[in-house]
Amino acid sequence: YGLKQSGRNWNNLLHQFLVEQNFVQSLSGTCVYVRESDSGKVIIIVWVDDLILASSNAVVLREVKRLLSNKFKMKDLGPISYFLGIEFDVKQDSIEMKQSKYVEKILSKFRMSDCNPKSIPCDPRANKLDVSSDSKNLSDPKLFREIVGSLIYLMTCTRPDICYVVTLLSQHLTRPTNAHLNLCKFVLKYLKGVNFVSWCPGLMGVMLLTSIRR
């Protein structure tokens, strides 16, 4: 820690070790490693020095933990419950993911905690905004960009219900107008009204998740 090359050196060391253990790095996401064998399937997600392990059975999971702990000094945090603003509830036949705490955080950050909630994610007139005559460009687009950035992360992780409006707003990051900022606030009002939305994908054979910190 503290050295400019520490992160790179750690990543190279971990990558070399995982490859030696027959893990294959994903081409679409270089922080994801997968190993499949007759005994089961293991997926490792790397975030700097935090790792998420998913396995099709407990025996394989324990074996991978043993390999990692023998090589590195690590702390087993047990079944995953919270990671990068995402709350996890691992059940026998599904994994529930939600970001209610993250929603509360961004509402507070943008001073919308006490706003009047909306029941739909987008103003029905959004695709008819006449920005050329009815709305002026924002003198400082910083607030607009910060809100859109927060919404993009939320949309990508657990809230596909706001995908349309966030995609629409993302097209105006260069020269946003007051109308676009108002539309951002409309989305925040919707999140105030519909804070708790959980995503429950099937496990597809991956039954056990745990988190490890180096």
Helices and strands as residue ranges (DSSP letters): H 6-20, E 24-25, E 32-37, E 40-47, E 50-55, H 58-71, E 75-78, E 82-83, E 86-90, E 95-98, H 100-109, G 126-128, H 142-157, G 160-162, H 163-170, H 178-193, E 208-213
